[in-house]
Amino acid sequence: MAISSEADRIIKTGIKALSDKKAENIKVIDISQISVIADALVIASGNNKKQIQAMSDETDEKISDAGFDHYCIEGYDNANWILIGYEDVIFHLFDKETREFYDLERLYRDGIEM
């Protein structure tokens, strides 16, 4: 299995939105060969609750404008880890401490960093 063209569009649109909101350490991991939950994970960090919420808002708005609706958003109120799911792509938006603690990059080390 490989990344679909829809997933590729979602990833590119999301990365642009995250970059516009000054997200840090943006990583994309292709997990299509190792997981059935999604084709890819997009992981990014923000410096505080307001920035992470702004990253989430911008990502959701831009991806929605591109024709893809999320199927879930979790963690928005606390904003130390916001998860947004679109089709076969899951966005994980963290504060730095939470990202370091959960270390998704290590958990999905068998995936392919894009």
C-alpha positions in Angstrom: 0.0 0.0 0.0 1.2 3.5 -0.7 0.1 7.1 0.1 -3.0 8.0 -1.9 -3.2 11.1 -4.0 -5.9 12.4 -1.6 -3.6 11.8 1.4 -0.8 13.5 -0.4 -3.0 16.6 -1.0 -4.1 16.6 2.6 -0.4 16.4 3.8 0.8 19.2 1.6 -2.1 21.5 2.5 -1.7 20.7 6.2 2.1 21.3 6.1 1.5 24.7 4.5 -1.1 25.7 7.1 1.2 24.5 9.9 4.1 26.5 8.5 1.9 29.6 8.2 1.3 29.3 12.0 5.0 28.9 12.7 4.8 25.2 13.7 8.1 23.7 14.6 9.8 20.4 13.8 7.1 19.2 11.3 7.5 15.6 10.4 5.6 13.3 8.1 5.8 9.5 8.6 4.4 7.1 6.0 2.9 4.3 8.0 0.9 2.7 5.1 3.1 -0.4 5.2 2.9 -0.9 9.0 -0.5 0.2 10.1 -4.2 0.0 9.0 -5.2 3.1 11.0 -3.8 5.6 8.4 -1.4 6.1 5.5 0.5 8.9 7.2 1.1 10.8 10.4 1.9 14.5 10.4 3.6 15.6 13.7 4.3 19.2 14.7 5.1 21.2 17.8 3.9 24.6 19.1 5.2 26.7 21.9 2.0 27.3 23.8 -1.7 26.5 24.0 -2.8 29.5 21.8 -0.3 28.7 19.1 -1.3 25.0 19.1 -5.0 25.9 18.8 -4.2 28.3 16.0 -2.2 25.6 14.2 -5.2 23.3 14.6 -7.7 26.0 13.4 -5.6 26.9 10.3 -5.0 23.2 9.4 -8.6 22.4 9.6 -9.7 25.5 7.7 -7.2 25.0 4.8 -7.9 21.2 4.5 -11.6 21.8 4.6 -11.3 24.5 1.9 -9.4 21.8 -0.2 -12.5 19.6 0.1 -11.6 17.2 3.0 -13.6 17.2 6.2 -12.1 15.9 9.4 -13.6 12.8 11.0 -12.4 13.8 14.5 -10.6 16.5 16.5 -9.5 15.5 20.0 -7.7 17.5 22.7 -8.5 21.0 21.5 -9.4 22.5 24.9 -6.3 21.3 26.7 -4.1 21.8 23.6 -1.1 19.9 24.8 -1.9 17.3 22.2 -4.5 17.9 19.5 -5.3 15.1 17.1 -7.1 15.7 13.8 -8.1 12.9 11.5 -8.7 13.3 7.8 -9.3 10.4 5.5 -6.0 8.4 5.7 -3.9 11.2 7.5 -3.7 11.9 11.2 -2.2 15.2 12.4 -0.7 15.3 15.9 -0.1 18.8 17.2 1.9 18.9 20.4 3.5 21.1 22.9 7.2 20.3 23.2 7.0 18.5 26.5 4.1 16.2 25.5 5.7 15.4 22.2 8.9 14.4 23.9 7.1 12.3 26.4 5.0 10.3 23.9 7.7 10.2 21.2 5.5 9.1 18.3 8.5 9.2 16.0 10.0 6.3 18.0 6.7 4.4 18.2 6.4 4.6 14.4 10.2 4.1 13.7 9.3 1.4 11.2 7.5 3.9 9.1 9.2 6.0 6.4 9.9 9.6 7.2 8.9 11.7 4.2 
